[in-house]
Amino acid sequence: MSVYIQSAAQISLQKPLCEEWFENPILPTERYNRSIEPDYKEFISPMASRRMGKLIKRAIATSFSAIQRANAQNIEAIITGTGLGCIENTEKFLSAMVKEGEEFLQPTFFMQSTHNTISSQIALQLKCNGYNCTYSHRGTSFECGLSDAFLQFTLGKINNALVTGQDEMTPDYFNMLGKIGYWKDGEISQEILRKAETNGSFAGECSAALFLQKEKSNSTLCTLENVELLYTPTLEKLQATLQQMLQEANLTFDDVDAIILGLNGDAANDKIYHEFAHTIFPNKTIAWYKNIFGESFTATGLGVYAAATCLKQGKIPQHLQYNEDGKSVNPKHIVVYNHFQGKDHSLILLSK
């Protein structure tokens, strides 16, 4: 069964709620990067905005933007993947507990510290009383949400769905992850990330929203053919699973024009991707996206968004091409492959 990605929107370290990154990306040079905030007045009243954390505002803005682009009504399902939830408000609540001796605590910070408050706030703003679910599985949170949506379509439970990936990065949590080797030392450049000679990457934030629908239209970005999640698979198992996915879509390995990988400049992380690409897809165009969006638990949401945009635009821009030969390609079928710490793997098949 085919599901169509009608529209998508992002807020990240690139210019928000637009596709300017496709032609003129911001190339990061720092290890720690916050998202560029849009003007939220179009989506949220100033009074309501004052009571919302940054991540909730981003989630509402990307969701509304994706829905407006698709000219959609009657949203039937809202599914969110988040590795950290609203960690900024969680930190504020815990800090207040320590400083105030567990007295005079603000309930807003407590309510917005729960992971499923993101989907709930989107539903309240959209007045959507349908299926509402949140997945928090660290580096595969977004894929779990996308897989759930695909399953609901397959079972005939829904006709459309809003799937989002939401994560933020605070200075304290950035420093904590730095102590266990998550980030590189010193400045960041495209050359350093491409060489991947040392461990560690650089931090970004993710707010990506995809609107999925059973029927296609003139504005459809691409087709979501299938989603598969695997735990500690061998390379042979990955290849067999991908072959099954392609067969179900009446495709072969030769039909795949490009693969988009979660390459992030971390030597240990990228080694797995190189083995996958060189064994299963030799001589294919390799693309990446974390080089401009950064690393986060739900960065795959931005990877799928980037892949869908490439299929719609009919090209993969130079800054997303990991191969240095710079071949021009008009992609019709793209595989998005992600893994988290070499254990949780996901395969997503998209078609023009």
ROZA-10425 format. One record per residue (C-alpha): x, y, z; residue number from 1; residue in one letter. Coordinates in nm, 3 decimals, always signed. Example, Ala and Ser with C-alpha at 12.3 -4.5 7.8 and 13.67 -1.06 7.14 Angstrom:
2
X Y Z nr rest
+1.230 -0.450 +0.780 1 a
+1.367 -0.106 +0.714 2 s
REM end
This chain:
352
X Y Z nr rest
+0.000 +0.000 +0.000 1 m
+0.124 +0.349 -0.087 2 s
+0.101 +0.647 +0.145 3 v
+0.172 +0.996 +0.015 4 y
+0.373 +1.267 +0.186 5 i
+0.170 +1.572 +0.089 6 q
+0.379 +1.840 +0.258 7 s
+0.655 +1.898 +0.510 8 a
+0.799 +2.181 +0.717 9 a
+1.104 +2.232 +0.937 10 q
+1.251 +2.452 +1.207 11 i
+1.619 +2.385 +1.260 12 s
+1.953 +2.564 +1.240 13 l
+1.858 +2.641 +0.877 14 q
+1.620 +2.924 +0.786 15 k
+1.284 +2.808 +0.925 16 p
+0.959 +2.714 +0.750 17 l
+1.109 +2.739 +0.402 18 c
+1.337 +2.549 +0.163 19 e
+1.612 +2.809 +0.136 20 e
+1.854 +2.545 +0.270 21 w
+1.806 +2.355 -0.059 22 f
+1.998 +2.615 -0.260 23 e
+2.167 +2.833 +0.004 24 n
+2.237 +2.633 +0.320 25 p
+2.386 +2.768 +0.640 26 i
+2.704 +2.565 +0.696 27 l
+2.760 +2.522 +1.070 28 p
+3.098 +2.591 +1.228 29 t
+3.013 +2.543 +1.598 30 e
+2.957 +2.228 +1.803 31 r
+2.644 +2.366 +1.969 32 y
+2.366 +2.513 +1.756 33 n
+2.017 +2.634 +1.841 34 r
+1.735 +2.656 +1.589 35 s
+1.651 +2.981 +1.410 36 i
+1.314 +3.086 +1.548 37 e
+1.040 +3.209 +1.311 38 p
+0.775 +3.468 +1.394 39 d
+0.519 +3.264 +1.586 40 y
+0.243 +3.526 +1.573 41 k
+0.102 +3.370 +1.257 42 e
+0.042 +3.041 +1.441 43 f
+0.004 +3.121 +1.812 44 i
-0.151 +3.414 +1.995 45 s
+0.101 +3.618 +2.202 46 p
-0.085 +3.537 +2.524 47 m
-0.072 +3.162 +2.461 48 a
+0.285 +3.183 +2.335 49 s
+0.410 +3.323 +2.667 50 r
+0.301 +3.003 +2.843 51 r
+0.468 +2.769 +2.593 52 m
+0.818 +2.633 +2.582 53 g
+1.027 +2.675 +2.267 54 k
+0.982 +2.318 +2.148 55 l
+0.604 +2.330 +2.175 56 i
+0.595 +2.654 +1.976 57 k
+0.817 +2.498 +1.712 58 r
+0.598 +2.187 +1.697 59 a
+0.281 +2.392 +1.649 60 i
+0.443 +2.615 +1.385 61 a
+0.582 +2.328 +1.175 62 t
+0.255 +2.135 +1.207 63 s
+0.040 +2.431 +1.102 64 f
+0.278 +2.512 +0.817 65 s
+0.266 +2.155 +0.682 66 a
-0.112 +2.147 +0.706 67 i
-0.150 +2.484 +0.535 68 q
+0.078 +2.375 +0.251 69 r
-0.136 +2.066 +0.197 70 a
-0.458 +2.266 +0.235 71 n
-0.569 +1.989 +0.469 72 a
-0.872 +1.966 +0.693 73 q
-1.004 +1.717 +0.948 74 n
-0.674 +1.577 +1.072 75 i
-0.738 +1.218 +1.182 76 e
-0.413 +1.134 +1.363 77 a
-0.123 +1.317 +1.528 78 i
+0.191 +1.114 +1.599 79 i
+0.510 +1.258 +1.747 80 t
+0.854 +1.113 +1.796 81 g
+1.081 +1.279 +2.054 82 t
+1.396 +1.157 +2.223 83 g
+1.408 +1.420 +2.497 84 l
+1.067 +1.587 +2.505 85 g
+1.061 +1.946 +2.632 86 c
+1.389 +1.910 +2.818 87 i
+1.427 +2.285 +2.870 88 e
+1.107 +2.298 +3.076 89 n
+1.204 +1.976 +3.253 90 t
+1.529 +2.138 +3.363 91 e
+1.345 +2.451 +3.477 92 k
+1.103 +2.244 +3.686 93 f
+1.376 +2.037 +3.849 94 l
+1.590 +2.345 +3.916 95 s
+1.292 +2.517 +4.080 96 a
+1.238 +2.210 +4.301 97 m
+1.594 +2.238 +4.428 98 v
+1.596 +2.616 +4.473 99 k
+1.247 +2.652 +4.621 100 e
+1.260 +2.346 +4.842 101 g
+0.970 +2.186 +4.649 102 e
+0.748 +2.488 +4.719 103 e
+0.595 +2.754 +4.490 104 f
+0.650 +2.539 +4.179 105 l
+0.497 +2.649 +3.850 106 q
+0.256 +2.382 +3.718 107 p
+0.321 +2.495 +3.359 108 t
+0.679 +2.366 +3.370 109 f
+0.559 +2.035 +3.515 110 f
+0.287 +1.985 +3.253 111 m
+0.523 +2.073 +2.970 112 q
+0.796 +1.841 +3.100 113 s
+0.603 +1.531 +2.992 114 t
+0.694 +1.391 +2.651 115 h
+0.338 +1.353 +2.521 116 n
+0.252 +1.717 +2.587 117 t
+0.387 +1.800 +2.238 118 i
+0.126 +1.594 +2.051 119 s
-0.139 +1.708 +2.299 120 s
-0.066 +2.077 +2.241 121 q
-0.075 +2.029 +1.862 122 i
-0.411 +1.851 +1.897 123 a
-0.552 +2.128 +2.115 124 l
-0.450 +2.393 +1.865 125 q
-0.592 +2.193 +1.572 126 l
-0.901 +2.081 +1.768 127 k
-0.818 +1.725 +1.669 128 c
-0.979 +1.455 +1.886 129 n
-0.850 +1.158 +1.686 130 g
-0.562 +0.916 +1.730 131 y
-0.282 +1.078 +1.930 132 n
+0.041 +0.905 +2.021 133 c
+0.399 +0.988 +2.123 134 t
+0.707 +0.769 +2.078 135 y
+1.021 +0.822 +2.283 136 s
+1.287 +0.572 +2.176 137 h
+1.597 +0.789 +2.168 138 r
+1.756 +0.777 +1.821 139 g
+1.466 +0.596 +1.652 140 t
+1.178 +0.795 +1.798 141 s
+1.075 +0.953 +1.468 142 f
+1.095 +0.624 +1.278 143 e
+0.870 +0.457 +1.535 144 c
+0.611 +0.731 +1.485 145 g
+0.635 +0.707 +1.107 146 l
+0.606 +0.328 +1.123 147 s
+0.296 +0.357 +1.342 148 d
+0.134 +0.598 +1.096 149 a
+0.212 +0.365 +0.805 150 f
+0.057 +0.075 +0.998 151 l
-0.259 +0.276 +1.071 152 q
-0.293 +0.351 +0.698 153 f
-0.235 -0.016 +0.610 154 t
-0.503 -0.127 +0.856 155 l
-0.746 +0.124 +0.707 156 g
-0.784 +0.308 +1.037 157 k
-0.700 +0.656 +0.903 158 i
-0.699 +0.854 +0.579 159 n
-0.445 +1.118 +0.685 160 n
-0.194 +1.180 +0.961 161 a
+0.043 +1.444 +1.092 162 l
+0.379 +1.289 +1.188 163 v
+0.639 +1.505 +1.360 164 t
+0.987 +1.473 +1.508 165 g
+1.069 +1.716 +1.788 166 q
+1.385 +1.764 +1.993 167 d
+1.577 +2.051 +2.150 168 e
+1.923 +2.079 +2.301 169 m
+2.003 +2.279 +2.614 170 t
+2.351 +2.391 +2.723 171 p
+2.343 +2.161 +3.027 172 d
+2.239 +1.854 +2.831 173 y
+2.491 +1.939 +2.559 174 f
+2.768 +1.944 +2.820 175 n
+2.645 +1.617 +2.969 176 m
+2.653 +1.439 +2.632 177 l
+2.993 +1.595 +2.564 178 g
+3.137 +1.409 +2.863 179 k
+3.054 +1.076 +2.700 180 i
+3.202 +1.169 +2.364 181 g
+2.898 +1.281 +2.165 182 y
+3.061 +1.596 +2.023 183 w
+3.381 +1.678 +1.842 184 k
+3.645 +1.907 +1.989 185 d
+3.703 +2.247 +1.831 186 g
+3.535 +2.400 +1.528 187 e
+3.324 +2.216 +1.273 188 i
+3.362 +2.223 +0.896 189 s
+3.225 +2.021 +0.604 190 q
+3.575 +1.884 +0.541 191 e
+3.614 +1.764 +0.901 192 i
+3.273 +1.598 +0.894 193 l
+3.342 +1.430 +0.560 194 r
+3.678 +1.288 +0.672 195 k
+3.526 +1.152 +0.997 196 a
+3.869 +1.075 +1.142 197 e
+3.766 +1.121 +1.506 198 t
+3.465 +1.034 +1.715 199 n
+3.190 +1.286 +1.791 200 g
+2.961 +1.507 +1.583 201 s
+2.792 +1.844 +1.640 202 f
+2.457 +1.925 +1.795 203 a
+2.148 +2.054 +1.618 204 g
+1.780 +2.073 +1.702 205 e
+1.491 +1.917 +1.515 206 c
+1.135 +2.021 +1.451 207 s
+1.004 +1.845 +1.142 208 a
+0.641 +1.786 +1.047 209 a
+0.511 +1.566 +0.764 210 l
+0.150 +1.551 +0.651 211 f
+0.062 +1.207 +0.515 212 l
-0.246 +1.120 +0.314 213 q
-0.405 +0.821 +0.143 214 k
-0.461 +1.004 -0.186 215 e
-0.209 +1.198 -0.390 216 k
-0.253 +1.544 -0.541 217 s
-0.064 +1.784 -0.766 218 n
+0.128 +1.915 -0.464 219 s
+0.235 +1.571 -0.333 220 t
+0.605 +1.561 -0.241 221 l
+0.659 +1.186 -0.276 222 c
+0.532 +0.837 -0.197 223 t
+0.615 +0.662 +0.129 224 l
+0.649 +0.302 +0.009 225 e
+0.748 +0.132 +0.334 226 n
+0.915 +0.165 +0.676 227 v
+1.107 -0.110 +0.856 228 e
+1.279 -0.110 +1.196 229 l
+1.537 -0.371 +1.296 230 l
+1.732 -0.442 +1.614 231 y
+2.100 -0.539 +1.584 232 t
+2.065 -0.679 +1.230 233 p
+2.352 -0.824 +1.032 234 t
+2.439 -0.667 +0.699 235 l
+2.281 -0.971 +0.532 236 e
+1.958 -0.914 +0.727 237 k
+1.951 -0.548 +0.624 238 l
+1.998 -0.646 +0.260 239 q
+1.725 -0.912 +0.278 240 a
+1.483 -0.673 +0.445 241 t
+1.549 -0.403 +0.189 242 l
+1.507 -0.653 -0.095 243 q
+1.166 -0.749 +0.045 244 q
+1.066 -0.382 +0.071 245 m
+1.168 -0.321 -0.291 246 l
+0.985 -0.631 -0.415 247 q
+0.664 -0.517 -0.246 248 e
+0.700 -0.186 -0.434 249 a
+0.776 -0.371 -0.763 250 n
+1.133 -0.237 -0.760 251 l
+1.484 -0.379 -0.763 252 t
+1.816 -0.257 -0.620 253 f
+1.900 -0.112 -0.962 254 d
+1.590 +0.113 -0.943 255 d
+1.724 +0.295 -0.635 256 v
+1.883 +0.622 -0.749 257 d
+2.027 +0.743 -0.419 258 a
+2.064 +0.655 -0.053 259 i
+2.042 +0.915 +0.221 260 i
+2.244 +0.818 +0.525 261 l
+2.278 +0.955 +0.878 262 g
+2.648 +1.033 +0.830 263 l
+2.749 +1.284 +1.098 264 n
+3.129 +1.295 +1.104 265 g
+3.165 +1.047 +1.389 266 d
+3.416 +0.780 +1.283 267 a
+3.244 +0.489 +1.464 268 a
+2.896 +0.600 +1.352 269 n
+2.991 +0.654 +0.987 270 d
+3.178 +0.325 +0.951 271 k
+2.846 +0.135 +0.965 272 i
+2.699 +0.354 +0.691 273 y
+3.002 +0.306 +0.467 274 h
+2.979 -0.073 +0.502 275 e
+2.608 -0.059 +0.415 276 f
+2.661 +0.166 +0.112 277 a
+2.966 -0.012 -0.032 278 h
+2.818 -0.360 +0.013 279 t
+2.455 -0.308 -0.091 280 i
+2.468 +0.004 -0.308 281 f
+2.809 +0.034 -0.477 282 p
+2.832 +0.315 -0.733 283 n
+2.508 +0.477 -0.613 284 k
+2.474 +0.842 -0.517 285 t
+2.524 +0.882 -0.142 286 i
+2.359 +1.181 +0.025 287 a
+2.370 +1.312 +0.381 288 w
+2.181 +1.576 +0.574 289 y
+2.326 +1.600 +0.924 290 k
+2.611 +1.805 +0.778 291 n
+2.367 +2.099 +0.757 292 i
+2.104 +2.006 +1.019 293 f
+2.321 +1.864 +1.296 294 g
+2.277 +1.561 +1.518 295 e
+1.970 +1.507 +1.735 296 s
+1.762 +1.212 +1.846 297 f
+1.494 +1.278 +1.582 298 t
+1.723 +1.404 +1.306 299 a
+1.584 +1.132 +1.076 300 t
+1.270 +1.346 +1.051 301 g
+1.481 +1.608 +0.878 302 l
+1.640 +1.334 +0.666 303 g
+1.301 +1.217 +0.536 304 v
+1.200 +1.580 +0.485 305 y
+1.520 +1.641 +0.285 306 a
+1.468 +1.325 +0.078 307 a
+1.106 +1.419 +0.001 308 a
+1.216 +1.767 -0.106 309 t
+1.484 +1.619 -0.336 310 c
+1.227 +1.392 -0.501 311 l
+0.988 +1.683 -0.552 312 k
+1.260 +1.914 -0.686 313 q
+1.403 +1.641 -0.910 314 g
+1.762 +1.678 -0.794 315 k
+1.999 +1.637 -0.503 316 i
+2.187 +1.962 -0.436 317 p
+2.565 +1.955 -0.426 318 q
+2.594 +2.021 -0.053 319 h
+2.385 +1.710 +0.023 320 l
+2.594 +1.483 -0.199 321 q
+2.847 +1.289 +0.005 322 y
+3.020 +1.146 -0.304 323 n
+3.280 +1.392 -0.420 324 e
+3.234 +1.314 -0.791 325 d
+2.937 +1.554 -0.794 326 g
+2.728 +1.358 -1.046 327 k
+2.392 +1.511 -1.132 328 s
+2.101 +1.281 -1.051 329 v
+1.724 +1.310 -1.094 330 n
+1.612 +1.073 -0.819 331 p
+1.295 +0.867 -0.853 332 k
+1.355 +0.621 -0.567 333 h
+1.548 +0.697 -0.249 334 i
+1.632 +0.480 +0.052 335 v
+1.678 +0.660 +0.385 336 v
+1.889 +0.450 +0.622 337 y
+1.952 +0.536 +0.985 338 n
+2.101 +0.360 +1.285 339 h
+2.136 +0.457 +1.650 340 f
+2.456 +0.343 +1.821 341 q
+2.476 +0.045 +1.586 342 g
+2.177 -0.126 +1.752 343 k
+1.850 +0.026 +1.631 344 d
+1.829 +0.046 +1.252 345 h
+1.561 +0.182 +1.020 346 s
+1.497 +0.164 +0.645 347 l
+1.257 +0.405 +0.473 348 i
+1.172 +0.373 +0.104 349 l
+1.050 +0.683 -0.082 350 l
+0.947 +0.724 -0.447 351 s
+0.883 +1.022 -0.672 352 k
REM end
